[in-house]
Amino acid sequence: MANAHETETPVSITTARADDPHMQPLAQNPARVEAFIAILFVLGLICFGLFGYAYWVIAKPWTLGATIGSGLFLIGVGMVAWGKYLMPRGPFVEERHALASTAAERDAMSDALQNRGARLIGRRKALGGLLGGGLGVFGIVAAFPLLRSLGPLPKGTLFHTDWRKGSYLVDQSGRRVHQDDLLVGSIATVYPEGFEDTDNGQAVDQVVVIRISTTDVVTRKGRETWAPKGYVAYSKLCTHLGCPVGLYEQQMQTLVCPCHQSMFTVNDGAQQIFGPAPRPLPQLPLYIDAEGYLRSQSDFAEPVGPGFWERG
């Protein structure tokens, strides 16, 4: 009986040759297709740049959608065309019996790679550069929404309010508070003049002013002149979570935050005596001018509201 190896017919090997139709692009004129793809990439890059400009100058909303959508569409069409018309089509199947290629087959593959690669590398480098440029510009402008939407850095603004030396205390209607306006035990919410309306004012400017006496009051050491004729003023923002401290218990001379029931003693520098508030309410130093109006000596001596600066 003949040996099986002696009777087996070797399977022919299919190799990739330079003239193999599977190695040829679908396009009949690759140079024209490459030029078309290059135009798409350039236009996409321009659209990404226009999107970045439109977002930066806060242009109309439709311009943002039009520019970013057009850029993605053009780059996408260019990439699809590149893969469909310029890349080898496949599928590549090599039915083989022996794993080793013959010398002739190796020479054919080397010739196919060298001859075709030499023709394509130069042109495809340009397309790759345009694609990389388009995606690079897109990556840069994609950060614009984050940078632009966050706005300017707060820097030291979180430590200050709109209260200044000589600011008049006014109510929500803009009327200045006079020394004869409040009776003992009365409370009012006031603002620095010019910042009492919702367009200009902000929560950190809100102050509760309480009259606890008809004579000067010293709430803490070093604050001998801060509460003339019994008028004491504290930030209205609770030092716990920034809720408005708007309730006053006259008998106990205590300010109460209605949200989480933090309590502060009015006649002792608004020290916290109950609740989750971690520190006293900042006190606004006051004085009374020659006409009897209440004015601030300066801004608060410490930041108002929750203690973000104390967090690790």
ZAMIMI-231888 format. One line per 2 residues: number of its first residue (from 1); their letters; for each residue x negated, y, z of N, C-alpha, C. Coordinates in nm, 2 decimals. Each point is the difference from the previous one (the first is absolute). Layout:
NUM) a) X,Y,Z,X,Y,Z,X,Y,Z; ...
//
This chain:
1) ma) -0.09,-0.12,0.00,0.09,0.12,0.00,-0.09,0.12,0.00; 0.03,0.10,-0.08,-0.08,0.12,-0.01,0.02,0.08,0.12
3) na) -0.11,0.06,0.04,0.01,0.09,0.12,0.09,0.12,-0.03; 0.07,0.04,0.10,0.10,0.11,-0.02,-0.07,0.13,-0.04
5) he) -0.12,0.02,0.05,-0.08,0.12,-0.04,-0.04,0.00,-0.14; -0.01,-0.12,-0.06,-0.05,-0.01,-0.13,0.11,0.02,-0.10
7) te) 0.13,-0.02,0.04,0.11,0.01,-0.09,0.07,0.13,0.01; -0.03,0.08,0.11,0.08,0.13,0.03,-0.05,0.10,-0.11
9) tp) 0.10,0.07,-0.05,-0.02,0.10,-0.10,-0.02,0.13,0.07; -0.11,0.07,-0.01,-0.03,0.13,0.07,0.11,0.10,-0.04
11) vs) 0.04,0.08,0.10,0.10,0.10,-0.03,-0.07,0.13,-0.05; 0.05,0.06,-0.10,-0.06,0.12,-0.06,0.01,0.11,0.10
13) it) -0.10,0.09,0.01,0.00,0.11,0.09,0.04,0.13,-0.07; 0.09,0.07,0.06,0.04,0.12,-0.06,-0.08,0.11,0.07
15) ta) -0.07,0.08,-0.07,-0.08,0.11,0.06,0.05,0.13,-0.05; -0.04,0.11,0.07,0.03,0.13,-0.04,-0.10,0.05,-0.10
17) ra) 0.04,0.04,-0.12,-0.09,0.04,-0.10,0.04,0.15,-0.03; -0.10,0.07,-0.07,0.03,0.14,-0.03,0.12,0.01,-0.09
19) dd) 0.02,-0.10,-0.09,0.11,0.01,-0.09,0.13,-0.07,0.05; -0.01,-0.04,0.13,0.12,-0.07,0.06,0.11,0.11,0.01
21) ph) 0.12,-0.03,-0.05,0.11,0.09,0.01,0.04,0.04,0.14; -0.02,-0.09,0.09,0.03,0.03,0.14,-0.09,0.10,0.06
23) mq) -0.12,0.02,-0.06,-0.10,0.10,0.05,0.03,0.13,-0.06; 0.09,0.01,-0.09,0.02,0.13,-0.07,0.12,0.07,0.07
25) pl) -0.01,0.13,0.00,0.12,0.08,0.06,0.12,-0.01,-0.09; 0.11,0.03,0.06,0.12,0.00,-0.08,0.01,0.11,-0.10
27) aq) -0.07,0.12,0.03,0.00,0.11,-0.09,-0.08,-0.02,-0.12; 0.06,0.04,-0.12,-0.07,-0.01,-0.12,-0.11,0.10,-0.01
29) np) 0.02,0.11,0.06,-0.10,0.11,0.00,-0.03,0.04,0.15; -0.09,-0.07,0.06,-0.03,0.03,0.15,-0.05,0.14,0.02
31) ar) -0.07,0.06,-0.09,-0.05,0.14,0.02,0.12,0.09,0.02; 0.10,-0.02,-0.08,0.12,0.09,0.00,0.07,-0.02,0.14
33) ve) 0.01,-0.12,0.04,0.07,-0.03,0.12,-0.08,0.06,0.12; -0.13,-0.01,-0.01,-0.08,0.05,0.11,0.01,0.16,0.01
35) af) 0.01,0.06,-0.12,0.02,0.15,0.00,0.14,0.03,0.07; 0.10,-0.08,-0.04,0.14,0.02,0.06,0.00,-0.01,0.15
37) ia) -0.07,-0.11,0.05,-0.01,-0.02,0.14,-0.07,0.11,0.07; -0.11,0.05,-0.06,-0.08,0.11,0.06,0.09,0.12,0.01
39) il) 0.08,0.03,-0.10,0.09,0.11,0.01,0.10,-0.01,0.11; 0.05,-0.12,0.02,0.10,-0.03,0.11,-0.07,0.03,0.14
41) fv) -0.13,-0.05,0.01,-0.07,0.02,0.13,-0.03,0.15,0.02; -0.03,0.07,-0.10,-0.03,0.14,0.02,0.13,0.08,0.04
43) lg) 0.11,-0.03,-0.07,0.12,0.06,0.03,0.05,-0.04,0.15; -0.02,-0.12,0.04,0.03,-0.04,0.13,-0.08,0.07,0.11
45) li) -0.13,0.02,-0.03,-0.09,0.07,0.09,0.05,0.15,0.01; 0.04,0.06,-0.11,0.05,0.14,0.00,0.12,0.01,0.09
47) cf) 0.09,-0.10,-0.02,0.13,0.00,0.08,-0.03,-0.01,0.15; -0.10,-0.08,0.04,-0.03,-0.01,0.14,-0.05,0.13,0.05
49) gl) -0.09,0.06,-0.08,-0.05,0.14,0.04,0.11,0.10,0.01; 0.10,-0.01,-0.09,0.11,0.10,0.01,0.09,-0.03,0.12
51) fg) 0.01,-0.13,0.04,0.08,-0.03,0.12,-0.07,0.06,0.12; -0.13,-0.02,0.01,-0.07,0.06,0.12,0.02,0.15,0.00
53) ya) -0.01,0.07,-0.11,0.02,0.14,0.00,0.14,0.04,0.04; 0.10,-0.07,-0.06,0.14,0.03,0.04,0.03,-0.02,0.14
55) yw) -0.06,-0.11,0.06,0.03,-0.02,0.15,-0.07,0.11,0.08; -0.12,0.04,-0.04,-0.08,0.10,0.08,0.07,0.13,0.00
57) vi) 0.06,0.04,-0.11,0.06,0.13,-0.01,0.15,-0.01,0.03; 0.05,-0.11,0.05,0.14,-0.02,0.03,0.09,0.03,-0.11
59) ak) -0.02,-0.06,-0.11,0.08,0.02,-0.12,0.14,-0.06,0.02; 0.08,0.01,-0.10,0.14,-0.06,0.00,-0.01,-0.15,0.01
61) pw) 0.09,-0.06,0.08,0.00,-0.15,0.02,-0.01,-0.08,-0.13; 0.07,0.05,-0.11,0.00,-0.09,-0.12,-0.13,0.00,-0.06
63) tl) -0.09,0.10,0.01,-0.13,0.00,-0.06,-0.09,-0.11,0.07; 0.02,-0.02,0.13,-0.08,-0.10,0.07,0.04,-0.14,-0.06
65) ga) 0.13,-0.03,-0.01,0.04,-0.13,-0.06,-0.05,-0.02,-0.14; 0.02,0.11,-0.08,-0.04,-0.01,-0.14,-0.15,-0.03,-0.02
67) ti) -0.08,0.07,0.07,-0.14,-0.01,-0.02,-0.06,-0.13,0.05; 0.04,-0.04,0.13,-0.05,-0.13,0.05,0.06,-0.12,-0.08
69) gs) 0.13,0.01,-0.04,0.06,-0.11,-0.08,-0.07,-0.01,-0.13; -0.02,0.11,-0.07,-0.06,0.00,-0.13,-0.14,-0.06,0.01
71) gl) -0.08,0.04,0.10,-0.14,-0.05,0.02,0.00,-0.15,0.02; 0.09,-0.05,0.08,0.00,-0.14,0.03,0.05,-0.08,-0.13
73) fl) 0.09,0.06,-0.07,0.05,-0.07,-0.12,-0.11,-0.01,-0.11; -0.07,0.11,-0.02,-0.10,0.01,-0.10,-0.12,-0.10,0.03
75) ig) -0.04,0.00,0.13,-0.11,-0.09,0.04,0.05,-0.14,-0.02; 0.12,-0.03,0.04,0.05,-0.13,0.00,0.01,-0.05,-0.15
77) vg) 0.06,0.08,-0.09,0.01,-0.04,-0.14,-0.14,-0.03,-0.05; -0.10,0.09,0.03,-0.13,-0.02,-0.05,-0.07,-0.13,0.05
79) mv) 0.03,-0.04,0.12,-0.06,-0.12,0.06,0.07,-0.12,-0.07; 0.13,0.00,-0.02,0.07,-0.11,-0.06,-0.05,-0.01,-0.15
81) aw) -0.01,0.11,-0.07,-0.05,-0.01,-0.14,-0.14,-0.05,0.00; -0.09,0.03,0.09,-0.13,-0.05,0.01,0.00,-0.15,0.01
83) gk) 0.08,-0.05,0.10,0.00,-0.14,0.02,0.06,-0.08,-0.12; 0.10,0.06,-0.06,0.07,-0.07,-0.11,-0.07,0.00,-0.13
85) yl) -0.05,0.11,-0.04,-0.06,0.02,-0.13,-0.15,-0.02,-0.02; -0.07,0.03,0.11,-0.15,0.00,-0.01,-0.06,-0.12,0.07
87) mp) 0.07,-0.07,0.09,-0.06,-0.12,0.06,0.02,-0.13,-0.08; -0.09,-0.10,0.02,0.03,-0.13,-0.07,0.13,-0.05,0.05
89) rg) 0.07,-0.07,-0.10,0.14,-0.04,0.03,0.01,-0.13,0.07; -0.09,-0.10,-0.02,0.02,-0.13,0.07,0.13,-0.07,-0.05
91) pf) 0.04,-0.11,0.06,-0.07,-0.06,0.11,-0.13,-0.08,-0.05; -0.09,-0.02,0.08,-0.13,-0.06,-0.03,0.00,-0.14,0.06
93) ve) 0.01,-0.10,-0.09,0.00,-0.14,0.05,-0.12,-0.07,-0.07; -0.07,-0.07,0.08,-0.12,-0.08,-0.05,0.02,-0.14,0.05
95) er) 0.05,-0.08,-0.10,0.01,-0.15,0.03,-0.13,-0.06,-0.02; -0.06,-0.06,0.10,-0.13,-0.04,-0.01,-0.02,-0.14,0.06
97) ha) -0.09,-0.07,-0.05,-0.04,-0.13,0.06,-0.14,0.02,0.07; -0.08,0.07,-0.06,-0.13,0.02,0.06,0.00,0.15,0.05
99) la) -0.07,0.01,0.12,0.00,0.14,0.06,-0.11,0.08,-0.06; -0.10,-0.06,-0.05,-0.11,0.08,-0.06,0.03,0.04,-0.14
101) st) -0.03,0.13,-0.04,0.02,0.05,-0.13,-0.13,-0.03,-0.08; 0.03,-0.02,-0.13,-0.12,-0.02,-0.09,-0.07,0.13,-0.02
103) aa) -0.12,-0.01,-0.05,-0.08,0.12,-0.03,0.07,0.09,-0.10; 0.07,-0.05,-0.10,0.07,0.08,-0.09,0.12,0.07,0.06
105) er) 0.07,-0.06,0.09,0.11,0.06,0.07,-0.05,0.12,0.09; -0.11,-0.03,0.07,-0.05,0.11,0.08,-0.05,0.12,-0.08
107) da) -0.06,-0.03,-0.11,-0.04,0.11,-0.09,0.12,0.08,-0.05; 0.11,-0.07,-0.03,0.12,0.06,-0.05,0.06,0.09,0.10
109) ms) 0.01,-0.05,0.13,0.05,0.09,0.11,-0.08,0.12,0.02; -0.13,-0.02,0.00,-0.09,0.11,0.02,0.01,0.10,-0.11
111) da) 0.02,-0.04,-0.12,0.01,0.09,-0.11,0.14,0.08,0.01; 0.10,-0.08,0.04,0.13,0.07,0.02,0.00,0.11,0.10
113) lq) -0.07,-0.03,0.12,0.00,0.10,0.11,-0.09,0.12,-0.04; -0.11,-0.03,-0.06,-0.10,0.11,-0.04,0.06,0.09,-0.11
115) nr) 0.05,-0.07,-0.10,0.04,0.09,-0.12,0.13,0.08,0.04; 0.10,-0.07,0.06,0.12,0.07,0.03,-0.02,0.09,0.12
117) ga) -0.08,-0.04,0.10,-0.02,0.08,0.12,-0.07,0.13,-0.04; -0.10,-0.01,-0.09,-0.07,0.12,-0.04,0.09,0.10,-0.07
119) rl) 0.10,-0.04,-0.07,0.09,0.09,-0.07,0.10,0.06,0.10; 0.04,-0.07,0.11,0.11,0.05,0.08,-0.05,0.07,0.13
121) ig) -0.12,-0.03,0.05,-0.04,0.06,0.12,0.00,0.15,0.00; -0.06,0.06,-0.11,-0.01,0.14,-0.01,0.14,0.07,0.01
123) rr) 0.09,-0.06,-0.09,0.14,0.06,0.00,0.07,-0.02,0.13; -0.01,-0.12,0.05,0.08,-0.03,0.12,-0.05,0.07,0.12
125) ka) -0.13,0.04,0.00,-0.05,0.08,0.11,0.07,0.13,0.01; 0.03,0.06,-0.12,0.07,0.13,0.00,0.14,-0.01,0.05
127) lg) 0.07,-0.11,-0.04,0.13,-0.02,0.05,0.00,-0.03,0.15; -0.10,-0.08,0.05,-0.01,-0.02,0.14,-0.02,0.12,0.08
129) gl) -0.09,0.09,-0.06,-0.02,0.13,0.07,0.12,0.09,0.01; 0.08,0.00,-0.11,0.12,0.08,0.00,0.10,-0.06,0.10
131) lg) 0.01,-0.13,0.01,0.09,-0.07,0.09,-0.04,0.03,0.14; -0.13,-0.01,0.03,-0.05,0.03,0.13,0.02,0.14,0.04
133) gg) -0.02,0.09,-0.10,0.02,0.15,0.03,0.15,0.02,0.03; 0.09,-0.06,-0.07,0.14,0.02,0.03,0.04,-0.05,0.13
135) lg) -0.05,-0.12,0.04,0.04,-0.05,0.13,-0.07,0.07,0.11; -0.12,0.06,-0.03,-0.07,0.08,0.10,0.07,0.13,0.03
137) vf) 0.05,0.06,-0.11,0.08,0.13,0.02,0.13,-0.03,0.08; 0.06,-0.12,-0.04,0.12,-0.03,0.07,-0.02,-0.03,0.15
139) gi) -0.11,-0.06,0.03,-0.04,-0.03,0.14,-0.02,0.13,0.08; -0.06,0.10,-0.07,-0.02,0.13,0.07,0.13,0.07,0.02
141) va) 0.08,0.02,-0.11,0.13,0.07,0.02,0.10,-0.07,0.08; -0.02,-0.13,0.02,0.10,-0.08,0.09,-0.02,0.05,0.14
143) af) -0.12,0.05,0.03,-0.02,0.05,0.14,0.06,0.14,0.02; 0.03,0.07,-0.11,0.06,0.13,0.02,0.12,0.01,0.08
145) pl) 0.10,-0.09,-0.02,0.12,0.00,0.09,-0.04,0.00,0.15; -0.09,-0.09,0.03,-0.04,0.00,0.14,-0.07,0.12,0.05
147) lr) -0.10,0.05,-0.08,-0.07,0.12,0.04,0.09,0.13,0.00; 0.09,0.01,-0.10,0.08,0.12,-0.01,0.12,0.00,0.10
149) sl) 0.05,-0.12,0.02,0.12,-0.01,0.09,-0.04,0.02,0.14; -0.12,-0.04,0.04,-0.04,0.02,0.14,-0.01,0.14,0.04
151) gp) -0.03,0.09,-0.10,-0.02,0.14,0.03,-0.13,0.03,0.06; -0.02,0.12,0.05,-0.13,0.04,0.06,-0.02,-0.07,0.13
153) lp) -0.13,-0.01,0.04,-0.03,-0.06,0.13,0.05,0.09,0.11; 0.05,-0.05,0.11,0.05,0.08,0.11,-0.10,0.08,0.07
155) kg) -0.13,-0.05,0.00,-0.11,0.06,0.07,0.05,0.04,0.14; -0.01,0.13,0.04,0.03,0.03,0.14,0.14,0.05,0.02
157) tl) 0.09,-0.01,-0.11,0.13,0.05,0.02,0.08,-0.08,0.10; -0.03,-0.13,0.02,0.08,-0.08,0.10,-0.03,0.05,0.14
159) fh) -0.10,0.09,0.02,-0.03,0.04,0.14,0.06,0.14,0.02; 0.07,0.06,-0.09,0.05,0.14,0.01,0.14,0.01,-0.05
161) td) 0.07,0.11,0.05,0.13,0.03,-0.05,0.00,0.14,-0.06; 0.12,0.05,-0.03,0.01,0.14,-0.06,0.01,0.11,0.11
163) wr) -0.02,-0.04,0.13,0.00,0.10,0.10,-0.13,0.07,0.00; 0.00,0.13,0.01,-0.12,0.08,0.00,0.00,0.11,0.11
165) kg) -0.10,0.06,0.03,0.00,0.11,0.10,0.09,0.11,-0.04; 0.10,0.03,0.08,0.09,0.10,-0.03,0.13,-0.04,-0.07
167) sy) 0.01,-0.13,-0.03,0.12,-0.05,-0.07,0.13,0.02,0.09; 0.10,0.06,-0.06,0.13,0.02,0.07,0.07,-0.14,0.02
169) lv) 0.07,-0.02,0.11,0.08,-0.11,0.01,0.14,0.04,-0.05; 0.05,-0.08,-0.10,0.13,0.03,-0.07,0.08,-0.13,0.01
171) dq) 0.13,0.02,-0.01,0.09,-0.11,-0.01,0.02,-0.04,-0.14; 0.08,-0.10,-0.03,0.02,-0.05,-0.13,0.05,0.10,-0.11
173) sg) 0.07,0.10,0.05,0.04,0.11,-0.09,-0.10,0.10,-0.02; -0.11,0.00,0.07,-0.11,0.10,-0.02,0.01,0.11,0.10
175) rr) 0.09,-0.01,0.10,0.01,0.11,0.10,-0.10,-0.02,0.10; -0.07,0.11,0.03,-0.11,0.00,0.11,0.06,-0.02,0.13
177) vh) -0.07,-0.08,0.09,0.04,-0.02,0.13,-0.05,0.10,0.10; 0.10,0.07,0.07,-0.03,0.11,0.09,-0.01,-0.06,0.14
179) qd) -0.07,0.07,0.09,-0.01,-0.05,0.14,0.13,0.00,0.07; 0.10,0.07,-0.04,0.13,0.00,0.06,0.10,-0.10,-0.06
181) dl) -0.04,-0.08,-0.10,0.09,-0.08,-0.07,0.04,-0.13,0.08; -0.09,-0.06,0.07,0.02,-0.12,0.07,0.02,0.02,0.15
183) lv) 0.10,-0.07,0.06,0.02,0.00,0.14,-0.08,-0.11,0.06; -0.03,0.00,0.13,-0.07,-0.11,0.07,0.07,-0.13,-0.02
185) gs) -0.07,-0.10,-0.05,0.06,-0.13,-0.03,0.04,-0.02,-0.14; -0.02,0.11,-0.08,0.04,-0.01,-0.15,-0.12,-0.06,-0.08
187) ia) 0.04,-0.05,-0.11,-0.11,-0.06,-0.09,0.04,0.03,-0.14; -0.10,0.02,-0.09,0.02,0.03,-0.14,-0.11,-0.06,-0.08
189) tv) 0.03,-0.03,-0.12,-0.10,-0.04,-0.10,-0.05,0.11,-0.08; -0.13,0.03,-0.01,-0.05,0.12,-0.07,-0.11,-0.05,-0.10
191) yp) -0.03,0.10,-0.09,-0.10,-0.02,-0.10,-0.09,0.12,-0.01; -0.11,-0.01,-0.06,-0.08,0.12,-0.03,0.07,0.08,-0.11
193) eg) 0.00,0.13,0.01,0.07,0.08,-0.10,-0.05,-0.02,-0.14; 0.09,-0.02,-0.09,-0.04,-0.03,-0.14,0.00,-0.15,-0.03
195) fe) 0.02,-0.08,0.10,0.00,-0.15,-0.02,0.12,-0.06,0.06; 0.11,0.07,0.01,0.11,-0.05,0.06,0.10,-0.07,-0.09
197) dt) -0.02,0.02,-0.13,0.09,-0.07,-0.10,-0.06,-0.13,-0.04; 0.09,-0.08,-0.06,-0.05,-0.14,-0.04,-0.10,0.00,-0.12
199) dn) 0.00,0.11,-0.08,-0.10,0.00,-0.11,-0.14,0.03,0.05; -0.02,0.08,0.10,-0.13,0.03,0.05,-0.04,-0.07,0.13
201) gq) 0.10,-0.02,0.08,-0.03,-0.06,0.13,-0.03,-0.15,0.00; -0.06,-0.05,0.10,-0.03,-0.14,0.02,0.02,-0.04,0.14
203) av) 0.02,-0.13,0.02,0.03,-0.05,0.13,-0.10,0.04,0.11; -0.13,0.00,-0.04,-0.10,0.03,0.10,0.01,0.14,0.06
205) dq) 0.08,0.09,-0.07,0.01,0.14,0.05,0.11,0.01,0.10; 0.09,-0.10,0.02,0.11,0.02,0.09,-0.04,0.00,0.14
207) vv) 0.05,0.09,0.08,-0.03,0.02,0.14,0.13,0.02,0.08; 0.00,-0.06,0.12,0.11,0.02,0.09,-0.05,0.10,0.10
209) vi) 0.08,0.11,0.02,-0.04,0.10,0.10,0.11,0.00,0.10; -0.04,-0.01,0.13,0.09,-0.01,0.11,-0.03,0.11,0.10
211) ri) 0.10,0.06,0.06,-0.02,0.10,0.10,0.03,-0.07,0.14; -0.11,-0.02,0.08,0.02,-0.07,0.12,-0.01,0.10,0.12
213) st) -0.03,0.13,-0.03,-0.01,0.09,0.11,0.01,0.14,-0.06; 0.01,0.10,0.09,-0.01,0.14,-0.05,-0.13,0.06,0.03
215) td) -0.09,-0.07,0.06,-0.14,0.05,0.02,-0.10,-0.09,-0.07; -0.12,0.05,-0.01,-0.10,-0.08,-0.07,-0.02,-0.14,0.06
217) vv) -0.03,-0.10,-0.08,-0.02,-0.13,0.04,-0.13,-0.06,-0.04; -0.07,-0.07,0.08,-0.13,-0.06,-0.03,0.03,-0.15,0.00
219) tr) 0.00,-0.06,-0.12,0.03,-0.15,-0.01,-0.13,-0.08,0.03; -0.11,0.04,-0.03,-0.13,-0.07,0.02,-0.11,0.10,0.03
221) kg) -0.11,-0.04,0.06,-0.11,0.08,0.02,-0.06,0.05,-0.14; -0.03,0.12,-0.01,-0.05,0.06,-0.13,0.11,0.05,-0.09
223) re) 0.13,-0.01,0.04,0.11,0.05,-0.08,0.08,0.11,0.08; -0.08,0.08,0.07,0.06,0.10,0.08,0.09,0.10,-0.08
225) tw) -0.03,0.02,-0.12,0.07,0.10,-0.08,0.09,-0.06,-0.11; 0.02,-0.13,0.00,0.07,-0.06,-0.10,0.15,0.00,0.01
227) ap) 0.06,0.03,0.11,0.14,-0.01,0.02,0.05,0.13,0.07; 0.01,0.11,-0.07,0.04,0.13,0.05,0.15,0.00,0.03
229) kg) 0.03,0.05,0.12,0.14,0.02,0.04,0.08,-0.13,-0.01; -0.07,-0.11,0.03,0.07,-0.13,0.01,0.02,-0.07,-0.13
231) yv) -0.05,0.05,-0.11,0.02,-0.06,-0.13,-0.11,-0.10,-0.03; 0.03,-0.13,-0.01,-0.10,-0.10,-0.03,0.04,-0.06,-0.14
233) ay) -0.10,-0.03,-0.08,0.02,-0.05,-0.13,-0.08,-0.12,-0.03; 0.06,-0.11,-0.05,-0.07,-0.13,-0.02,0.03,-0.05,-0.15
235) sk) -0.09,-0.07,-0.05,0.03,-0.06,-0.13,0.12,-0.09,0.01; 0.09,0.00,-0.10,0.12,-0.08,0.00,-0.02,-0.14,-0.04
237) lc) -0.12,-0.03,-0.05,-0.03,-0.14,-0.05,-0.05,-0.09,0.12; 0.07,-0.11,0.02,-0.04,-0.09,0.10,-0.14,-0.06,-0.03
239) th) -0.08,-0.01,0.10,-0.13,-0.06,-0.03,0.00,-0.15,-0.01; 0.12,-0.06,0.00,0.01,-0.14,-0.02,0.01,-0.03,-0.15
241) lg) 0.11,0.04,-0.06,0.02,-0.03,-0.14,0.05,0.12,-0.08; -0.01,0.12,0.06,0.03,0.12,-0.07,0.15,0.04,0.00
243) cp) 0.08,-0.07,0.08,0.14,0.03,0.00,0.02,0.14,0.07; 0.11,0.07,-0.03,0.03,0.13,0.06,0.03,-0.01,0.14
245) vg) -0.07,0.07,0.09,0.03,0.01,0.14,0.09,0.12,0.02; 0.13,-0.03,0.00,0.10,0.11,0.00,0.09,0.00,0.12
247) ly) -0.01,-0.09,0.10,0.08,0.00,0.11,-0.07,0.06,0.12; 0.08,0.08,0.08,-0.07,0.06,0.12,0.09,-0.02,0.12
249) eq) -0.06,-0.06,0.10,0.08,-0.02,0.13,-0.05,0.11,0.10; 0.09,0.09,0.02,-0.03,0.12,0.08,-0.04,-0.03,0.14
251) qm) 0.08,-0.09,0.07,-0.03,-0.02,0.14,-0.14,-0.06,0.03; -0.04,-0.09,-0.09,-0.13,-0.06,0.01,-0.11,0.07,-0.08
253) qt) 0.05,0.11,-0.07,-0.09,0.07,-0.09,-0.09,-0.10,-0.09; 0.08,-0.08,-0.07,-0.06,-0.11,-0.08,0.05,0.01,-0.14
255) lv) -0.10,-0.01,-0.10,0.04,-0.02,-0.14,0.01,-0.15,-0.02; 0.10,-0.04,-0.09,0.02,-0.14,-0.02,0.00,-0.03,-0.15
257) cp) -0.07,-0.10,-0.05,0.01,-0.05,-0.14,0.12,-0.10,-0.01; 0.10,0.03,-0.07,0.12,-0.09,-0.01,-0.03,-0.13,-0.07
259) ch) -0.11,-0.01,-0.07,-0.03,-0.12,-0.08,-0.04,-0.11,0.09; -0.10,0.02,0.08,-0.06,-0.11,0.08,-0.01,0.04,0.15
261) qs) 0.07,0.11,0.03,0.01,0.04,0.14,-0.13,0.04,0.07; -0.09,0.05,-0.07,-0.12,0.06,0.06,0.04,0.13,0.07
263) mf) -0.06,0.02,0.12,0.04,0.12,0.08,-0.13,0.08,0.03; 0.02,0.13,0.00,-0.11,0.09,0.02,0.04,0.12,0.10
265) tv) -0.09,0.02,0.09,0.03,0.11,0.10,-0.03,0.13,-0.05; 0.10,0.09,-0.01,-0.02,0.13,-0.06,-0.09,0.10,0.08
267) nd) 0.01,-0.01,0.13,-0.08,0.09,0.08,-0.14,-0.05,0.04; -0.04,-0.11,-0.06,-0.13,-0.05,0.03,-0.08,-0.04,-0.13
269) ga) 0.02,0.09,-0.11,-0.07,-0.02,-0.12,0.05,-0.12,-0.08; 0.13,-0.03,0.01,0.07,-0.11,-0.07,-0.07,-0.13,0.01
271) qq) -0.05,-0.03,0.12,-0.06,-0.13,0.03,0.11,-0.11,-0.02; -0.04,-0.11,-0.06,0.09,-0.11,-0.01,0.02,-0.08,0.13
273) if) 0.13,-0.02,0.04,0.02,-0.07,0.12,0.08,-0.13,-0.02; 0.05,-0.02,-0.12,0.07,-0.12,-0.03,0.01,-0.02,-0.15
275) gp) 0.00,-0.13,-0.04,0.01,-0.03,-0.14,-0.13,-0.03,-0.06; 0.00,-0.03,-0.13,-0.12,-0.05,-0.08,-0.09,0.11,-0.04
277) ap) 0.03,0.13,0.01,-0.08,0.11,-0.04,-0.14,-0.01,0.07; -0.11,0.00,-0.08,-0.13,-0.02,0.06,-0.07,0.13,0.06
279) rp) 0.06,0.12,-0.03,-0.07,0.12,0.05,0.11,0.11,0.00; -0.04,0.11,0.07,0.10,0.11,0.02,0.03,0.07,-0.14
281) lp) 0.11,0.08,0.00,0.03,0.08,-0.11,-0.10,0.12,0.00; -0.06,0.03,-0.12,-0.09,0.12,0.00,0.09,0.13,0.03
283) ql) -0.06,0.09,0.07,0.06,0.12,0.04,-0.04,0.12,-0.09; 0.09,0.08,-0.05,-0.03,0.12,-0.08,-0.02,0.12,0.09
285) pl) -0.11,0.06,0.00,-0.02,0.12,0.09,0.08,0.12,-0.06; 0.08,0.07,0.09,0.08,0.11,-0.04,-0.04,0.13,0.07
287) yi) 0.05,0.11,-0.06,-0.01,0.13,0.06,0.12,0.08,-0.04; 0.03,0.11,0.07,0.11,0.09,-0.03,-0.06,0.13,-0.05
289) da) 0.04,0.05,-0.11,-0.06,0.12,-0.06,0.07,0.12,0.07; -0.04,0.12,-0.05,0.05,0.12,0.06,0.15,0.02,-0.02
291) eg) 0.06,-0.06,-0.11,0.14,0.01,-0.02,0.08,-0.11,0.06; -0.07,-0.09,0.07,0.07,-0.11,0.07,0.02,-0.12,-0.07
293) yl) -0.06,-0.02,-0.12,0.02,-0.12,-0.08,-0.11,-0.10,0.04; 0.04,-0.13,-0.01,-0.09,-0.11,0.03,-0.09,-0.03,-0.12
295) rs) -0.13,-0.01,0.03,-0.10,-0.03,-0.11,-0.10,-0.10,0.05; -0.06,-0.07,-0.09,-0.10,-0.10,0.04,-0.14,0.07,0.01
297) qs) -0.08,-0.05,0.10,-0.13,0.05,0.01,-0.10,-0.06,-0.10; 0.04,-0.12,-0.04,-0.09,-0.08,-0.10,0.08,-0.12,-0.04
299) df) -0.07,-0.09,-0.08,0.06,-0.13,-0.03,-0.01,-0.09,0.12; 0.05,-0.12,-0.01,-0.02,-0.09,0.11,-0.14,-0.03,0.02
301) ae) -0.04,-0.03,0.12,-0.14,-0.03,0.04,-0.03,-0.14,-0.04; 0.10,-0.08,-0.03,-0.03,-0.14,-0.04,0.10,-0.05,-0.10
303) pv) -0.03,-0.10,-0.08,0.10,-0.05,-0.10,0.13,-0.04,0.06; 0.11,0.02,-0.08,0.13,-0.03,0.05,0.04,-0.14,-0.06
305) gp) 0.11,-0.05,0.06,0.05,-0.13,-0.06,-0.07,-0.12,0.05; 0.03,-0.12,-0.06,-0.07,-0.12,0.03,-0.15,0.01,0.00
307) gf) -0.06,-0.08,0.08,-0.15,0.01,0.02,-0.08,-0.08,-0.10; 0.01,0.03,-0.13,-0.07,-0.07,-0.11,-0.15,0.01,0.03
309) we) -0.05,0.11,0.06,-0.14,0.01,0.01,-0.05,-0.09,0.12; 0.09,-0.06,0.07,-0.05,-0.08,0.11,0.00,-0.15,-0.04
311) rg) 0.04,-0.03,-0.12,0.01,-0.14,-0.04,-0.13,-0.04,-0.06; -0.04,-0.13,0.03,-0.12,-0.05,-0.05,0.01,-0.06,-0.14
//
